[in-house]
Each structure stands twice: as structure tokens, then as C-alpha cells.
Amino acid sequence: MFNSFGHLFRVTTWGESHGPALGCVVDGCPPGVLLTEADLQPWLDARRPGQSRFTTQRQEADRVEILSGTFEGRTTGTPISLLIRNTDQRSKDYGDIAAKFRPGHADLTYHLKYGIRDYRGGGRSSARETAARVAAGGVARAVLAELLPDARVRGALVRIGAHAVDRAAWDWEEVARNPFWCPDAKAAEIWAGYLDGLRKAGNSVGAVVELVAEGFPAGLGAPVYAKLDSDIAMALMSINAVKGVEIGAGMEAATLTGSENADEIFMGNDGRPRFSSNHAGGILGGISSGQEIVARFAVKPTSSILTPRRTITTGGEETEIVTRGRHDPCVGIRAVPVGEAMLACVLLDHYLLHRGQVGGAGGRIG
């Protein structure tokens, strides 16, 4: 149960880290959208492991296959099934921990809930599952490109451990020039040295990812139980290792006064409302305002480390554990394309909901 998300644009993921394959079924995609495997592959390539020394060295091609839902390069309106084969599993790396629970992992809770767990890389709880989400996000982007051609969803890593980017030096073009998705070239240099030290010590660190969505209309979302920000928070919180989500000013809003936090409203030259700031992150009362939609999420340190940690066995004995294998010193690096994919799916879902409920109606100003 509970392997699906979305309302009209609905995604169901399946598969495990060390199974033969993983993938997803995308239901609710409008018909007639241009979609081929070549449209999806760049997003999978962005998330793919083993592309630098700062990520896991597991070598997966992550080639996506479209099994259904398209004909002659266009979507048919029927369920789209996407398959990604696993080709570089090393299940033997996990033999020593089959009867031990790794601290910080879902091993213990899966065992207590189900009475059985796949210890090979965490099975369903592995971040490997996010490859399917990125594939689904590729479908969402293809639909958005036709329905909202000016819309754009992008992300960046803004903090690794105690080291944050300098927002005055923010450059979106820089994100593609370094292995960290970092918009600040100097910060990227600092992160490289910092992560090298952690990697050699067999340790890890957490990170913060920031997402920005532009070109989306006002009106997405609904009051109370279908708020846009609550669905965004749910989607981002569902990503493996995420322990915190914020919209706009987020937690910092607690340090502001009312006069500082409220985004003042003006009339723009184009006859549409404009704002003095964006502490709300582009969402008011659960409904998009037409501003940039801004969300952040915090990713905990990778729990698989070489530092011995105390734990227990399935038999109840106390012991120590060292998690060997191929792991990310900072899993937040590869979380950027995952966050982008989840945000794209949520925003498309809410756009379809809004179009279905409201159509061309809605308030006018002036």
C-alpha cells in the first residue's frame, strides 16, 4: 500500500535496490504529448550514480524503457509504464549485516512493521527508488512544456554541513559547471575539499536543496486539504533521507515581525499584481500567487559510514556495525534532480486539477 502519489497526474513506483529492475506507472497523463525515451533519459542521467568521486561508485546506466502509454512518439492518455533495469548490484556487500540493524536506516522499522526486510541495500527504502521518481518527473516536464511553455522547475544545493552558498554570488549557470549542483563557484571549491576529507574518513554529511519554479499561474492549489504547499511538502518529505521541508522563508519566518514578513502588493505595468518580496514562497492560503514558488528540503547525512556504531541483532544481542559498500558521502548532491522531479509532478497535478475545476474562470483585477 501507499506507493502512489498525486491526484489527476498520479505516479506509482515499484521495485527494490537490488532487484532485477525498478520503475513506475504514470496515470492521468494527457494524450497527444510528444514523449520518447530520449526525452526522459537526460533527467535520469542527471541523477545517475558514479559520475564523480563525491557520489556512490555504483555504476548504473539507468536506461529508461517506455513499455506502454505511447504510440508513434506521443502519449495516448493511457497508463505509461517506465522500466529501469538494475545492472550493478553487489548484494554480497550486505551479507555481514543481514542480521544487524543499521543505525539511521529503515532496517529496524521495516522489521518491526513487516516481520521481513530486504537487507540488500535497504530494498524498497533505498534511495535507488528515486530513479523511478525522476523518470516520472520527466513525463511531467514533457507535459508542462506543451501546456505551460514558459514554466521552469530547477534546483540547486545551497548548503553542505556548515558550509552555505553566498546568495550574492548566485549564478544558475554555475549549477551545471560543478558536480554539486552549486550556484556559487567558491562554495563548490570549499565543498570539494570538505567532502574529500569526509570521504577518506568514511564519514558523511547532510545538505540543503533549494527548488524554484517559475512561470506557473496564480490559482494552483485549494483551501484546507488540497493546499499546494502541503502537497509540495508531502512530496519532498517522501524523498529518502529528507528530514525537513520549508516553503519560502520557512523556519526563518519565526524570526520576522509581521511588517517584515508580509509581502506588499502593487500593480504592475502589465495590469497584474506584483510583490515587494517573496517570504511566502509564491503560495498564499495554499494557493499559488503567480510568484516564483520556492521550497527547500534538508537531507540527513548518509547513515552508511565506516565509523563503528552500536546496534542490535535480530536476535536481540547488542553488537557493533560498520557499513561497507558503495555509498554517497553526501546524498544531498543527487537529491537535487529528485526534488525537481517531485516538484514538477506536484505542479502539473495541481495545474490539471485547477484547469478541470475552474477552467477559464477566476477573479480579475482592474
Secondary structure, DSSP 8 states (H G I E B T S, - for coil): ---EE-SSSEEEEEE-TTSSEEEEEEE---TT-B--HHHHHHHHHHH-SSSSTTS--------EEE-SSEETTEE-SS-EEEEEE-----GGGGGGGTTB--TTSSHHHHHHHHS----STTGGGSGGGHHHHHHHHHHHHHHHHHH-TT-EEEEEEEEETTEE--GGG--GGGGGGSTT--S-HHHHHHHHHHHHHHHHTT----EEEEEEEES--TT-S-SGGG-HHHHHHHHHHTSTTEEEEEETTGGGGGGS-HHHHS--EEE-TTSSEEES--TTTTEETTEE-SS-EEEEEEE---S--SS-EEEEBTTS-EEEE---S---S-THHHHHHHHHHHHHHHHHHHHHHHHHHTTT------
